[in-house]
Amino acid sequence: MMRSIAITAALGGILASATPAKAQHATLILTHGKIWTENPQQPEAEAVAIFGTRILAVGSSTEMMKLADTDTRVIDLDGRRVVPGFNDAHVHFIDGCLSLRAVDGIHTKTPEEFRDRVAAFAHTLPKGEWISDGSWDHENWPGTKLPTHQLLDAVTPDNPVALTRLDGHMLLANAKAMQIAGINKDTPDVPGGVIVRDAEGNPTGIFKDAAENLIESHIPSPSPERLRQALSDGLRYAAEHGVTSAQEMANDARQTLDGNMRVYEEALRQGKLTVRIAQFPGLYTWHNQAALGIEAGFGGDVLRLGGLKAFADGSLGSTTAWFFAPYVDSPNTSGIASDTLIHPDEMYAAMKAADAAHLQLAIHAIGDRANHTILDMYERLEKENPAWNRRLRIEHAQHLTADDIPRFAQLHVIASMQPYHAIDDGRWAEKRLGPERLKTSYAWRSLLDSGAVLAFGSDWPVAPMDPLMGIYAATTRRTLDGKNPSGWIPAQKITVAEAVHAYTMGAAYAEYQENLKGSIEPGKLADFVVLTDDIFHEDPVLIEKTRVEMTIFGGKVIYDREEPAQN
């Protein structure tokens, strides 16, 4: 259970919310720029004035300079494009931070290259230390065959290894790790998970979804010092990519807040937390927040609570996303319901109780059957519980039936999606699903046209926490292998303006913060991103080469491409 002391310790920081002060003079002014405000009443402007952490005024350079005095810092944008700070609506932030100093197996081209990187990493560690940060992707390897523990055993005899596929829904363990976990031929299968076995019934080292916990439960938690260093790395990475807000999703329905909240609260007290974090712990911890009177949108400017995360299924890459029809390349399976959804009455009871406590629900669903099932549960919830501003969410919403697309708008369900996944999965998704189901995969255009709200994110560390690449993916749908220059399922492309909106106002709405951030207008938080190129007036294909020039968080420059970051 989440310890009440952890929440109590954090409340001082979480409720510390700056109030815009009345001031005649700005502390920072940006002039001579192209400012995309996301404010329909003033869509574009030339300059913006900031007092402290908030926006004072937006208008022409001449008007804004009237608010300057001798202490005002003035930045001449020289015509550069400015957008609101990017808000990553779905991220595993601490996991991403830890991944920055880990085995990079995602970009390996062969199993042997992956093995060699693990071997090199193992040489830097003492005997007995786990190798558990880092990922791999067998879809990049010839034949796309799943690895086995034998690939790593010879190079890691003294270190247990547990490395997940990039989507987090499939884990490769070496023999040492399985020995520690007591896994052998007689280990029974796990509800909501899969232990992959060879012809003789021996575990191959691959554990899917709920079965991953057989190994992961034996991995020691990172030390406080490791977490502090990782957070510092991650905050720098976020600033370099213009991310000023992130919504952190639990990895399972029982994950609590303890460790992450402590490291965030410590950084907040020290003035080092330069990403605004909204945390979504596991669904089955709902009573911990409810007992404290926490409701959706609770918190201050930098740390927020009030949401919950659960899972309906696995992932497409692990063939555990739950579909109505079997996989084309694995006709013996249609995927699996999660370890929570295999007990639908229990899961719904938790959802209903959390919703009655006015806590926001965010449910992971990738396959069409998983999405349909959660939409049905949400529809039932809205009928059985009193109405309130609940803002239900489906995380990923990757593969939908045509009939379910309009239900997002009808049921006021936010589609929290990650565009980069489309240009990654698009390299091989057809072999899994066939051409017909792909027509409504990553259906951004159809969802928007039906009136749904889109909130974009990255799913970092599953994908890079790089909103510009997400915008590139949403507007071009050009797969990473270069084989779809006109776009993979091009009918589902959206515009640059729509993609930016999903990364700013859409994401802010998804965490009840549209009145505080997401646009550049007076009174809101002064979070901005200065870009090297004007993404609204160039071929979207060129966005892949656009970079963040400067990131401003709460009125302070925390990243400048030309200078060291200021913390």
C-alpha positions as CSV (number, residue, x, y, z in Angstrom):
1,M,0.0,0.0,0.0
2,M,1.0,3.6,-0.6
3,R,2.2,5.0,2.7
4,S,0.2,8.0,3.8
5,I,3.5,9.6,5.0
6,A,4.7,9.8,1.4
7,I,1.6,11.6,0.3
8,T,1.6,13.9,3.4
9,A,5.3,14.8,2.7
10,A,4.4,15.6,-0.9
11,L,1.4,17.8,-0.2
12,G,3.4,20.8,0.8
13,G,5.0,20.8,-2.6
14,I,2.1,19.6,-4.6
15,L,-0.2,22.3,-3.4
16,A,2.4,25.1,-3.9
17,S,0.7,26.8,-6.8
18,A,1.9,30.2,-8.0
19,T,-0.7,32.9,-8.3
20,P,-0.2,35.5,-11.1
21,A,0.9,38.6,-9.4
22,K,-0.2,42.1,-10.5
23,A,2.8,43.7,-12.1
24,Q,3.5,46.6,-14.4
25,H,6.8,45.3,-15.6
26,A,7.8,42.0,-17.1
27,T,10.7,39.8,-16.0
28,L,11.1,38.3,-19.4
29,I,10.0,39.4,-22.9
30,L,10.2,37.4,-26.1
31,T,10.0,39.7,-29.2
32,H,10.0,39.5,-33.0
33,G,8.8,35.9,-33.2
34,K,6.1,33.8,-34.7
35,I,4.1,32.8,-31.7
36,W,1.5,30.0,-32.1
37,T,-0.7,30.7,-29.1
38,E,-3.4,27.9,-29.3
39,N,-5.8,30.8,-28.3
40,P,-8.6,31.0,-30.9
41,Q,-9.2,34.7,-30.0
42,Q,-5.5,35.5,-30.8
43,P,-4.1,32.6,-32.9
44,E,-0.7,34.2,-33.6
45,A,1.3,37.0,-32.1
46,E,4.7,38.6,-32.4
47,A,5.7,38.8,-28.7
48,V,4.9,37.7,-25.2
49,A,5.7,39.2,-21.8
50,I,6.2,37.1,-18.7
51,F,6.1,38.1,-15.0
52,G,7.6,35.4,-12.8
53,T,6.1,32.1,-13.8
54,R,3.0,33.4,-15.6
55,I,2.2,35.1,-18.9
56,L,1.6,38.8,-18.5
57,A,0.5,39.8,-22.0
58,V,0.6,38.7,-25.6
59,G,0.8,41.0,-28.6
60,S,3.2,43.0,-30.8
61,S,6.8,43.6,-29.9
62,T,6.2,47.3,-29.5
63,E,3.3,46.7,-27.0
64,M,5.3,44.1,-25.0
65,M,8.4,46.3,-24.8
66,K,6.3,48.9,-23.0
67,L,6.2,46.4,-20.1
68,A,10.0,46.3,-19.8
69,D,12.2,47.9,-17.2
70,T,15.9,47.9,-16.5
71,D,15.8,44.4,-14.9
72,T,13.7,42.8,-17.7
73,R,15.5,40.1,-19.8
74,V,14.6,40.5,-23.5
75,I,15.1,37.7,-26.0
76,D,14.9,38.6,-29.7
77,L,13.5,35.6,-31.5
78,D,14.6,36.9,-34.9
79,G,11.5,35.4,-36.5
80,R,11.7,32.0,-34.9
81,R,8.6,29.9,-34.3
82,V,7.3,29.5,-30.7
83,V,4.7,27.0,-29.5
84,P,3.3,26.2,-26.0
85,G,5.4,23.8,-24.0
86,F,4.8,20.2,-25.1
87,N,2.8,18.0,-22.8
88,D,3.5,14.3,-23.1
89,A,0.1,12.7,-22.2
90,H,1.4,9.2,-21.7
91,V,4.9,8.5,-20.4
92,H,6.7,6.2,-17.9
93,F,8.9,9.0,-16.8
94,I,11.1,7.4,-14.2
95,D,11.5,4.3,-16.4
96,G,12.6,6.6,-19.2
97,C,15.0,8.3,-16.9
98,L,16.6,5.0,-15.9
99,S,16.8,3.9,-19.6
100,L,19.2,6.8,-20.4
101,R,22.0,4.9,-18.8
102,A,21.1,1.4,-19.9
103,V,21.7,-1.2,-22.6
104,D,20.5,0.1,-25.9
105,G,19.3,-3.0,-27.7
106,I,16.5,-1.3,-29.6
107,H,18.7,-0.1,-32.4
108,T,20.6,-3.4,-32.9
109,K,20.3,-5.0,-36.3
110,T,21.0,-8.7,-35.3
111,P,20.7,-10.8,-32.2
112,E,24.5,-11.1,-32.1
113,E,24.8,-7.3,-31.9
114,F,22.3,-7.2,-29.1
115,R,24.2,-10.0,-27.2
116,D,27.5,-8.1,-27.6
117,R,26.0,-4.9,-26.2
118,V,24.7,-6.8,-23.2
119,A,28.1,-8.4,-22.8
120,A,29.9,-5.0,-22.8
121,F,27.4,-3.6,-20.3
122,A,27.9,-6.6,-18.0
123,H,31.6,-6.0,-17.9
124,T,31.0,-2.6,-16.3
125,L,29.0,-4.2,-13.4
126,P,30.0,-6.2,-10.3
127,K,29.0,-9.8,-10.1
128,G,25.4,-10.4,-9.1
129,E,24.1,-7.0,-10.2
130,W,20.9,-7.2,-12.3
131,I,20.9,-6.0,-15.9
132,S,17.3,-4.8,-16.1
133,D,17.3,-1.3,-17.7
134,G,17.2,-1.4,-21.5
135,S,15.2,-2.8,-24.3
136,W,15.3,-4.8,-27.6
137,D,13.2,-5.2,-30.7
138,H,13.3,-8.5,-32.6
139,E,11.4,-6.9,-35.4
140,N,14.7,-5.3,-36.4
141,W,16.5,-8.6,-36.7
142,P,16.7,-10.9,-39.7
143,G,13.8,-13.4,-39.5
144,T,12.3,-11.5,-36.5
145,K,12.6,-14.6,-34.4
146,L,12.2,-14.2,-30.6
147,P,15.5,-14.5,-28.7
148,T,16.0,-17.2,-26.0
149,H,18.0,-17.2,-22.8
150,Q,20.8,-19.1,-24.5
151,L,21.6,-15.9,-26.5
152,L,22.8,-14.2,-23.3
153,D,23.8,-17.0,-20.9
154,A,27.4,-17.3,-22.0
155,V,28.1,-13.6,-21.8
156,T,26.3,-13.0,-18.5
157,P,27.1,-16.0,-16.3
158,D,27.3,-13.9,-13.1
159,N,24.6,-11.3,-13.8
160,P,20.9,-11.9,-13.9
161,V,19.4,-10.3,-17.0
162,A,15.7,-9.1,-17.4
163,L,15.4,-6.9,-20.5
164,T,12.0,-6.1,-22.0
165,R,11.0,-5.7,-25.6
166,L,10.7,-2.0,-26.3
167,D,6.9,-2.1,-25.7
168,G,7.4,-3.4,-22.2
169,H,5.0,-6.4,-22.7
170,M,7.6,-9.1,-23.3
171,L,10.7,-9.8,-21.2
172,L,13.8,-11.8,-22.0
173,A,15.5,-13.4,-18.9
174,N,18.8,-15.3,-18.9
175,A,19.3,-18.6,-17.1
176,K,20.7,-16.8,-14.0
177,A,17.5,-14.7,-13.6
178,M,15.3,-17.7,-14.0
179,Q,17.3,-19.6,-11.5
180,I,16.9,-16.7,-8.9
181,A,13.2,-16.6,-9.7
182,G,12.8,-20.4,-9.4
183,I,11.5,-20.7,-12.9
184,N,11.7,-24.1,-14.5
185,K,9.7,-26.6,-16.6
186,D,7.2,-27.2,-13.8
187,T,6.4,-23.5,-13.4
188,P,2.6,-23.1,-14.1
189,D,1.3,-20.6,-16.6
190,V,0.1,-17.3,-15.4
191,P,-3.4,-15.9,-15.9
192,G,-3.1,-12.8,-18.2
193,G,0.4,-13.8,-19.2
194,V,2.4,-16.2,-21.3
195,I,5.5,-18.2,-20.5
196,V,7.0,-19.1,-23.9
197,R,8.3,-22.7,-23.9
198,D,10.3,-24.8,-26.3
199,A,9.2,-28.2,-27.7
200,E,10.1,-30.0,-24.4
201,G,8.1,-27.5,-22.3
202,N,11.2,-25.6,-20.9
203,P,10.9,-21.8,-20.6
204,T,12.8,-20.1,-23.4
205,G,13.4,-17.0,-21.3
206,I,10.5,-15.0,-22.9
207,F,7.8,-13.9,-20.5
208,K,4.8,-11.9,-21.7
209,D,2.6,-9.5,-19.8
210,A,1.5,-10.8,-16.4
211,A,4.1,-13.5,-16.6
212,E,6.8,-10.8,-16.6
213,N,6.2,-10.4,-12.9
214,L,7.6,-13.8,-12.2
215,I,11.0,-12.3,-12.9
216,E,10.5,-8.6,-12.2
217,S,9.4,-9.3,-8.6
218,H,13.0,-10.4,-7.9
219,I,14.7,-7.3,-9.3
220,P,15.8,-4.9,-6.5
221,S,14.5,-1.3,-6.6
222,P,16.9,1.4,-7.7
223,S,18.7,3.1,-4.8
224,P,17.6,6.7,-4.0
225,E,20.9,8.0,-5.4
226,R,20.3,6.1,-8.7
227,L,16.8,7.6,-8.9
228,R,18.2,11.1,-8.3
229,Q,20.8,10.7,-11.0
230,A,18.3,9.2,-13.4
231,L,15.8,12.0,-12.8
232,S,18.5,14.6,-13.4
233,D,19.3,12.9,-16.7
234,G,15.6,12.7,-17.7
235,L,14.8,16.3,-16.9
236,R,17.7,17.3,-19.1
237,Y,16.4,15.0,-21.9
238,A,12.9,16.5,-21.6
239,A,14.2,20.0,-21.8
240,E,16.2,19.2,-24.9
241,H,12.9,18.0,-26.5
242,G,10.7,20.8,-25.4
243,V,8.7,18.7,-22.9
244,T,7.5,20.8,-20.0
245,S,4.7,18.5,-18.8
246,A,4.3,14.8,-18.6
247,Q,1.6,12.4,-17.5
248,E,3.2,9.4,-15.8
249,M,1.3,6.1,-16.2
250,A,1.7,3.1,-13.8
251,N,3.1,-0.1,-15.3
252,D,0.4,-2.3,-13.6
253,A,-2.9,-1.9,-11.9
254,R,-1.3,-2.3,-8.4
255,Q,1.6,0.1,-8.7
256,T,1.7,2.7,-6.0
257,L,3.2,6.2,-5.8
258,D,5.8,5.8,-3.1
259,G,9.2,5.7,-4.8
260,N,8.4,8.1,-7.7
261,M,6.6,10.6,-5.5
262,R,9.6,10.8,-3.1
263,V,12.1,11.6,-5.8
264,Y,9.8,14.1,-7.5
265,E,8.9,15.9,-4.2
266,E,12.6,16.1,-3.3
267,A,13.4,17.7,-6.6
268,L,10.5,20.0,-6.3
269,R,11.7,21.2,-2.9
270,Q,15.1,21.9,-4.3
271,G,13.7,23.8,-7.3
272,K,15.0,21.2,-9.7
273,L,11.8,19.7,-11.1
274,T,11.5,21.2,-14.5
275,V,8.7,19.0,-15.9
276,R,5.2,19.3,-14.5
277,I,4.3,15.7,-13.5
278,A,0.7,14.3,-13.3
279,Q,0.9,10.8,-11.8
280,F,-1.5,8.0,-12.6
281,P,-0.9,5.1,-10.2
282,G,-2.6,1.7,-10.5
283,L,-6.3,1.3,-10.5
284,Y,-6.4,-1.0,-7.5
285,T,-4.7,1.7,-5.3
286,W,-7.7,4.0,-5.8
287,H,-8.6,4.0,-2.1
288,N,-5.3,5.6,-1.2
289,Q,-6.2,8.8,-3.0
290,A,-9.9,8.6,-2.2
291,A,-9.1,8.3,1.6
292,L,-7.3,11.7,1.4
293,G,-10.1,13.4,-0.5
294,I,-8.0,13.6,-3.7
295,E,-10.1,14.0,-6.9
296,A,-9.3,14.4,-10.6
297,G,-7.0,17.3,-11.3
298,F,-5.7,17.6,-7.7
299,G,-2.5,19.4,-7.1
300,G,-0.4,22.4,-7.9
301,D,1.5,23.7,-10.8
302,V,4.2,21.0,-10.8
303,L,3.0,17.8,-9.2
304,R,-0.5,16.5,-9.6
305,L,-2.6,13.5,-8.7
306,G,-6.2,12.3,-9.2
307,G,-5.9,9.7,-12.0
308,L,-5.6,5.9,-12.2
309,K,-4.2,3.5,-14.7
310,A,-5.2,-0.1,-15.6
311,F,-4.7,-2.5,-18.5
312,A,-7.1,-4.2,-20.8
313,D,-4.6,-6.2,-22.9
314,G,-0.9,-6.3,-24.0
315,S,0.8,-5.1,-27.2
316,L,0.8,-5.8,-30.9
317,G,4.5,-6.5,-31.0
318,S,4.1,-9.2,-28.3
319,T,1.0,-10.7,-30.0
320,T,-0.8,-10.0,-26.7
321,A,-3.0,-7.2,-27.8
322,W,-6.6,-8.5,-27.7
323,F,-8.5,-8.8,-31.0
324,F,-11.8,-10.2,-32.1
325,A,-10.1,-12.2,-34.9
326,P,-6.8,-14.2,-34.7
327,Y,-3.4,-12.8,-35.7
328,V,-2.6,-13.4,-39.3
329,D,0.9,-14.6,-38.5
330,S,-0.1,-16.4,-35.3
331,P,-3.5,-17.8,-36.1
332,N,-3.5,-19.8,-32.9
333,T,-4.1,-16.7,-30.8
334,S,-6.2,-13.5,-30.8
335,G,-4.1,-12.0,-28.0
336,I,-5.1,-12.0,-24.3
337,A,-7.0,-10.0,-21.9
338,S,-4.9,-8.5,-19.1
339,D,-4.6,-10.0,-15.7
340,T,-7.1,-7.5,-14.5
341,L,-9.6,-7.8,-17.4
342,I,-9.7,-11.6,-17.1
343,H,-11.7,-10.8,-13.9
344,P,-14.1,-8.2,-15.5
345,D,-16.5,-8.0,-12.6
346,E,-13.7,-7.2,-10.2
347,M,-12.1,-4.7,-12.5
348,Y,-15.4,-3.0,-13.2
349,A,-16.1,-2.8,-9.4
350,A,-12.8,-1.0,-8.9
351,M,-13.5,1.3,-11.8
352,K,-16.9,2.2,-10.5
353,A,-15.7,2.8,-7.0
354,A,-12.8,5.0,-8.3
355,D,-15.2,6.9,-10.5
356,A,-17.6,7.5,-7.6
357,A,-14.7,9.0,-5.8
358,H,-14.2,11.4,-8.7
359,L,-10.9,9.9,-9.7
360,Q,-10.0,9.9,-13.4
361,L,-9.7,6.5,-15.2
362,A,-7.1,5.9,-17.9
363,I,-7.2,2.3,-19.4
364,H,-4.6,0.8,-21.7
365,A,-6.3,-0.8,-24.7
366,I,-4.6,-1.7,-28.0
367,G,-6.5,-4.5,-29.7
368,D,-10.0,-3.9,-31.2
369,R,-11.6,-6.2,-28.7
370,A,-9.9,-4.6,-25.8
371,N,-11.0,-1.1,-26.9
372,H,-14.6,-2.3,-27.5
373,T,-14.7,-3.9,-24.0
374,I,-13.4,-0.8,-22.2
375,L,-15.8,1.4,-24.2
376,D,-18.7,-0.9,-23.0
377,M,-17.5,-0.6,-19.4
378,Y,-17.3,3.2,-19.7
379,E,-20.8,3.3,-21.2
380,R,-22.1,1.2,-18.3
381,L,-20.2,3.4,-15.8
382,E,-21.8,6.6,-17.1
383,K,-25.2,5.1,-16.8
384,E,-24.7,3.7,-13.3
385,N,-22.8,6.5,-11.6
386,P,-23.9,10.1,-11.2
387,A,-22.7,12.5,-13.8
388,W,-19.6,14.5,-13.3
389,N,-16.7,15.9,-15.3
390,R,-15.0,12.5,-15.5
391,R,-12.9,12.8,-18.7
392,L,-12.5,9.0,-19.2
393,R,-9.4,8.0,-21.2
394,I,-8.3,5.1,-23.3
395,E,-4.5,4.9,-23.5
396,H,-3.2,3.9,-27.0
397,A,-6.5,3.2,-28.7
398,Q,-4.4,1.8,-31.6
399,H,-6.7,-0.7,-33.4
400,L,-10.4,0.0,-33.5
401,T,-13.5,-1.3,-35.3
402,A,-15.2,1.2,-37.5
403,D,-18.3,1.1,-35.3
404,D,-16.3,2.0,-32.2
405,I,-14.6,5.1,-33.6
406,P,-17.6,7.4,-33.1
407,R,-18.2,6.0,-29.6
408,F,-15.2,8.0,-28.3
409,A,-17.0,11.3,-28.9
410,Q,-20.4,9.9,-28.0
411,L,-19.1,8.7,-24.6
412,H,-16.7,11.7,-24.1
413,V,-13.7,9.4,-24.0
414,I,-10.3,10.9,-24.6
415,A,-8.1,9.0,-27.1
416,S,-4.7,9.2,-25.6
417,M,-2.4,8.1,-28.4
418,Q,1.3,8.0,-29.4
419,P,2.0,8.9,-33.0
420,Y,5.5,7.5,-33.1
421,H,4.2,4.0,-32.6
422,A,2.4,4.1,-35.9
423,I,5.6,4.8,-37.9
424,D,7.4,2.1,-36.0
425,D,4.7,-0.6,-36.0
426,G,3.8,0.3,-39.5
427,R,6.9,-1.5,-40.7
428,W,5.5,-4.9,-39.8
429,A,1.8,-4.5,-38.6
430,E,0.3,-5.9,-41.8
431,K,1.8,-9.3,-41.3
432,R,0.1,-9.4,-37.9
433,L,-3.3,-8.0,-38.8
434,G,-3.8,-8.1,-42.6
435,P,-4.9,-5.0,-44.7
436,E,-8.5,-4.7,-43.6
437,R,-7.9,-4.2,-39.8
438,L,-5.2,-1.7,-40.7
439,K,-7.7,0.8,-42.2
440,T,-8.8,1.8,-38.7
441,S,-5.4,1.5,-37.0
442,Y,-4.1,4.7,-35.4
443,A,-7.2,6.4,-36.8
444,W,-6.4,10.0,-35.9
445,R,-8.3,11.5,-38.8
446,S,-11.4,9.4,-38.2
447,L,-11.4,10.1,-34.5
448,L,-11.0,13.8,-34.9
449,D,-13.7,13.9,-37.6
450,S,-16.1,12.1,-35.3
451,G,-15.6,14.8,-32.6
452,A,-13.2,12.9,-30.3
453,V,-10.5,14.7,-28.2
454,L,-6.9,13.5,-29.0
455,A,-4.1,13.8,-26.4
456,F,-0.7,12.9,-27.8
457,G,2.3,11.5,-26.0
458,S,5.3,9.2,-26.5
459,D,5.0,6.2,-24.1
460,W,8.7,6.9,-23.3
461,P,10.9,4.8,-22.9
462,V,8.9,2.6,-25.4
463,A,9.5,5.4,-27.9
464,P,11.6,8.6,-27.8
465,M,10.1,11.4,-25.8
466,D,10.3,13.7,-28.8
467,P,7.1,15.6,-29.6
468,L,8.5,16.9,-32.9
469,M,8.9,13.3,-34.1
470,G,5.4,12.6,-32.9
471,I,4.1,15.6,-35.0
472,Y,6.1,14.3,-38.0
473,A,4.6,10.9,-37.5
474,A,1.0,12.2,-37.2
475,T,1.3,14.4,-40.3
476,T,3.3,12.2,-42.6
477,R,2.8,8.6,-41.4
478,R,6.1,7.7,-43.1
479,T,7.4,4.5,-41.5
480,L,10.8,4.3,-40.1
481,D,12.0,1.8,-42.7
482,G,11.4,4.4,-45.5
483,K,9.0,2.1,-47.4
484,N,5.9,4.3,-47.1
485,P,7.0,7.7,-48.5
486,S,3.4,8.8,-49.0
487,G,2.3,7.6,-45.6
488,W,1.2,4.3,-44.1
489,I,-2.6,4.4,-44.3
490,P,-2.4,8.0,-45.5
491,A,-6.2,8.6,-45.1
492,Q,-5.5,8.8,-41.3
493,K,-3.0,11.7,-41.5
494,I,-3.8,14.9,-39.7
495,T,-2.5,18.5,-40.0
496,V,0.4,20.0,-38.2
497,A,-2.0,22.4,-36.3
498,E,-4.1,19.4,-35.2
499,A,-1.0,17.5,-34.0
500,V,0.4,20.5,-32.1
501,H,-3.0,20.9,-30.5
502,A,-3.0,17.3,-29.3
503,Y,0.4,17.8,-27.7
504,T,-0.7,21.0,-26.0
505,M,-4.3,21.9,-25.4
506,G,-5.5,18.3,-25.9
507,A,-3.0,16.9,-23.5
508,A,-3.8,19.7,-21.0
509,Y,-7.5,18.9,-21.2
510,A,-6.7,15.2,-20.6
511,E,-5.3,16.2,-17.1
512,Y,-7.8,18.9,-16.2
513,Q,-5.3,21.6,-16.9
514,E,-6.6,23.5,-19.9
515,N,-7.1,26.6,-17.8
516,L,-3.5,26.6,-16.6
517,K,-1.4,25.6,-19.6
518,G,-1.5,24.4,-23.1
519,S,-1.8,27.8,-24.7
520,I,0.0,31.1,-24.7
521,E,-2.4,33.6,-23.2
522,P,-2.3,36.0,-20.1
523,G,-2.5,34.3,-16.8
524,K,-1.3,30.9,-17.9
525,L,2.0,29.3,-17.0
526,A,5.0,30.6,-19.0
527,D,6.0,27.3,-20.7
528,F,7.2,27.7,-24.3
529,V,9.3,26.0,-26.9
530,V,11.3,27.9,-29.5
531,L,11.9,25.9,-32.7
532,T,14.6,26.0,-35.3
533,D,12.0,26.0,-38.1
534,D,8.5,27.1,-38.7
535,I,6.7,23.7,-38.8
536,F,3.4,25.3,-39.8
537,H,4.8,26.7,-43.1
538,E,7.0,23.9,-44.4
539,D,6.5,20.4,-45.8
540,P,5.7,18.2,-42.8
541,V,8.4,15.8,-44.1
542,L,11.0,18.4,-43.0
543,I,9.7,18.3,-39.4
544,E,11.9,15.3,-38.8
545,K,14.9,17.7,-39.0
546,T,13.4,20.4,-36.8
547,R,15.0,20.9,-33.4
548,V,14.2,22.6,-30.2
549,E,16.1,25.9,-30.0
550,M,15.1,26.9,-26.5
551,T,12.8,25.6,-23.8
552,I,11.2,28.0,-21.2
553,F,9.7,26.5,-18.1
554,G,7.8,28.8,-15.7
555,G,9.4,31.9,-17.2
556,K,13.0,30.6,-17.0
557,V,15.1,29.3,-19.8
558,I,16.0,25.8,-18.9
559,Y,17.5,24.8,-22.3
560,D,19.3,26.8,-24.9
561,R,20.8,24.9,-27.8
562,E,23.6,27.4,-28.0
563,E,24.4,27.4,-24.3
564,P,24.5,25.0,-21.3
565,A,21.0,24.4,-19.8
566,Q,20.1,26.6,-16.9
567,N,18.6,24.8,-13.9
